[in-house]
Amino acid sequence: MTDTILPILQEASRAILDIYADEASFNTEMKGDSSPLTEADKRANQIICEALSDLFPGIPVISEETKQAAYAERAGYTNFFLVDPLDGTREFIKRNGEFTINIAYLEGHRPVGGYVFVPCTGLAYVAEYGGGAFRIESDGVKTELRSQAFRLTDPGLNVVASRSHRDSMTDKIISGLREPVIVSTGSSLKFLLIAEGKANFYPRLAPTMEWDTAAAQCILEEAGGSLLQFDNLLPLVYNKPDLLNPHFIAIGAMLDPESLVDLLRTL
């Protein structure tokens, strides 16, 4: 699907950047969950959802900015798209460039296609199940992604932390590592750092939704990493009755999983 979805991402990116260039056009409002919504979210959502419906008729789309179907209907989805038209709206409003567009294609409860675009750099990150993960430059040059092999007991691990969401339990986990180096960024860029081998470990004990993680999970897994539920260390699954994700840990190619189990037992 990459060749079909990449132009959709690029069109949505152009719309987002048009608004990003003019702060007066943000038209920011607050949603019911107190998260912000801008004109860029709305415009990108319209572009993506209309394009997916036209190009993949019959495949449902679950998007952050579209009213969700009841679970009684969603439970019958055998394949579907998960969309976050502007992941990192807070970063967009802060104008720090750390926001992405996320489209995932899922079969059953797992993502088998992941497509992430970074408007401010023009970089695309893509993966399809069994086909590897790649970064695509604005000129079309592709680079395969491989997460870095590491041991959790290694000193100086690069640990990803959110700019906008941080809590005491996350800090406690980080304190159990040896001389960690904190890397802060927004949106699904956190997962991409691990997929590229630029970071090793990302604990997330704050709320996220399925559309925040599905595309990046596919990319991370195809790059040799994992996105695991905090409580049972199994991969995240999707199209649950509640679209809220459990707490999770994203990791690169960790060589000592027993160390992760030991660390979590201390909490």
Secondary structure, DSSP 8 states (H G I E B T S, - for coil): -HHHHHHHHHHHHHHHHHHHT-GGG---EE-TTS-EE-HHHHHHHHHHHHHHHHHSTT--EEETTS----HHHHTT-SEEEEEEEEE-HHHHHHTSS--EEEEEEEETTEEEEEEEEETTTTEEEEEETTS-EEEE-TTS-EEE----EE-TTSTT-EEEEESS---HHHHHHHHTSSS-EEEEE-TTHHHHHHHTTS--EEEE-S--BHHHHHHHHHHHHHTT-EEEETTT--B---S-SS-B---EEEESEES-HHHHHHHHHT-
